[in-house]
Amino acid sequence: MAPATREVECKSILTRSGIPGVDFSLNPYVGCAHACTYCYAPCIVSRFRGRQEPWGSFVEIKVNAAAKLRRALRRVSREVILLSSVTDPYQPLERKTEITRACLAEIATSSAQISILTKSDLVTRDMDILDSISSVEVGFSISTADDGIARALEPGAPPPSRRFAALERLSAAGFRTWVFIAPAIPGISELEDQLEPIYVRARDAGASCVRLDPFNFYPPMTASLAAALRRCLPERLAPFREALARRAEYAAEVQALGDELAARYGFGEK
């Protein structure tokens, strides 16, 4: 079912960021049609909205985002802007609304730097504008290289195979690209035969680095992911529960495996 959409006007569009290496975050939408079952964003969005709707069931379109950004950029010089931190700038609606594209066009008139993080190959549509921005990097969030597993856990997102193809195209065009395993999925990502293909395909597609973020067992995220596994991947539920029971060890082990694979395939720090 397609999410309910609403047009809204935002009071501001750039938010100061505490993410290392990022000065501002820019979120052209509220909500996300990718509907990833493990996403942390619902916990953040519901806190500011004062109500909680099922994640993936709504998207608010910030129709004045580009106009607000034009004014905000007067106070920005070489700072890094992240697109995006609590939504995907290239979710399906972007194909029609072009809100992200309009924001990139504004950034292209400034000296700001841009860091894009997405699950969508739609980003390649905007290579013409990206080529005119002073400094660009494009990261793809990929938690599994298996299209079938991704379909179960990220039902609204393009499959990983399309993300890797987009990464290769951007790399070949000279853009800096990277992969963010965010999060590593308990019950899946601690298995080397599940995690290693991400590193192999990232290397082959020209990514400059791969970073890994272990799953945060925050109760709403844990419940949502467990429900998705129970419904779509029941064979993964027992390993998930084992990881939950030993969450501290799980995080350390999966991070160590990620570090080992990064070294094996020649990836340094981002």
C-alpha positions, -999 to 999 in steps of 0.1 A, spaced: 0 0 0 13 34 -10 20 58 20 -3 87 26 13 119 14 9 155 27 24 187 15 38 208 43 58 240 46 89 239 69 101 268 91 137 259 84 156 233 64 191 231 77 197 215 111 230 217 130 244 181 131 264 163 158 274 136 133 313 136 129 323 152 97 289 168 91 279 204 99 242 204 88 216 178 80 189 185 53 158 164 53 135 172 24 108 148 36 93 136 69 87 99 69 100 74 44 82 50 20 112 26 21 96 13 54 127 -3 66 118 -25 96 149 -18 116 150 20 110 159 43 140 142 74 124 106 66 138 120 70 173 133 105 164 104 117 142 77 107 167 95 126 195 92 158 176 57 152 160 41 143 193 24 113 177 34 80 162 22 66 129 34 33 114 67 39 97 63 37 60 26 47 61 31 84 56 54 109 39 53 147 43 67 167 14 85 199 24 73 219 -7 93 250 3 125 232 11 145 247 -18 133 283 -11 142 279 26 176 265 16 184 293 -7 182 318 22 199 295 46 229 290 23 238 327 27 252 317 61 270 286 48 305 285 33 325 253 30 304 234 56 293 198 49 255 192 44 242 157 49 212 146 27 196 130 48 197 119 84 161 108 92 146 102 58 158 91 24 162 119 0 156 96 -29 125 77 -18 100 69 -46 81 103 -44 113 121 -53 110 109 -88 79 131 -92 84 159 -67 121 166 -74 124 183 -40 159 168 -35 169 178 -70 158 214 -64 178 215 -31 209 202 -49 205 229 -75 206 255 -47 237 239 -32 254 240 -66 252 279 -65 271 279 -31 305 267 -18 288 241 5 299 205 4 274 177 1 273 141 16 244 120 3 232 88 21 205 68 3 191 34 -4 181 44 -39 197 43 -74 176 73 -82 205 94 -71 221 88 -105 194 110 -121 211 140 -105 247 134 -117 245 165 -138 239 187 -108 263 168 -86 290 174 -111 287 212 -105 289 210 -67 322 218 -51 326 186 -31 304 155 -33 303 121 -18 275 95 -22 270 67 4 247 38 -1 231 22 30 233 -16 24 226 -40 52 225 -72 31 237 -80 -4 208 -105 -7 179 -90 -27 154 -115 -11 163 -106 24 163 -69 16 128 -73 1 115 -87 34 132 -60 56 132 -30 34 100 -35 14 98 -1 -2 135 3 -11 153 -6 -44 171 -39 -41 208 -39 -32 217 -51 -67 205 -17 -81 223 2 -54 256 -15 -62 250 -8 -99 244 29 -91 275 30 -69 296 16 -98 282 42 -122 289 70 -98 324 58 -90 332 54 -127 321 90 -132 346 102 -106 324 107 -76 336 95 -42 314 67 -31 311 45 0 289 19 17 273 21 51 262 -12 66 236 5 88 227 -14 107 243 -48 108 212 -70 112 213 -94 141 206 -130 130 221 -122 96 251 -99 96 272 -118 121 275 -146 96 306 -141 74 289 -155 43 262 -129 47 285 -99 55 314 -106 32 295 -102 -1 288 -66 8 326 -59 10 333 -78 -22 307 -60 -42 316 -26 -27 352 -31 -37 343 -43 -72 320 -13 -76 347 12 -67 336 23 -32 363 41 -12 353 26 21 328 5 39 316 14 74 296 -8 97 272 2 125 260 -26 148 223 -28 154 211 -7 184 187 -29 204 164 0 212 130 -16 221 108 -2 193 134 -11 167 140 -45 182 102 -53 182 98 -41 146 127 -61 133 116 -92 153 81 -90 139 94 -87 103 117 -117 108 88 -137 123 66 -129 93 90 -131 64 123 -148 75 113 -172 104 145 -192 100 164 -161 111 144 -155 143 163 -179 165 197 -163 156 182 -129 162 170 -139 197 204 -153 205 220 -120 195 194 -101 216 203 -122 246 240 -114 243 237 -79 227 270 -65 240 290 -95 227 271 -94 195 280 -58 188 317 -64 195 318 -95 174 301 -81 144 323 -50 145 354 -71 147 343 -91 117 336 -59 98 370 -46 107 386 -79 95 367 -78 62 375 -41 57 412 -49 60 409 -80 38 394 -60 10 416 -29 13 391 -4 29 405 23 51 387 48 73 361 71 58 
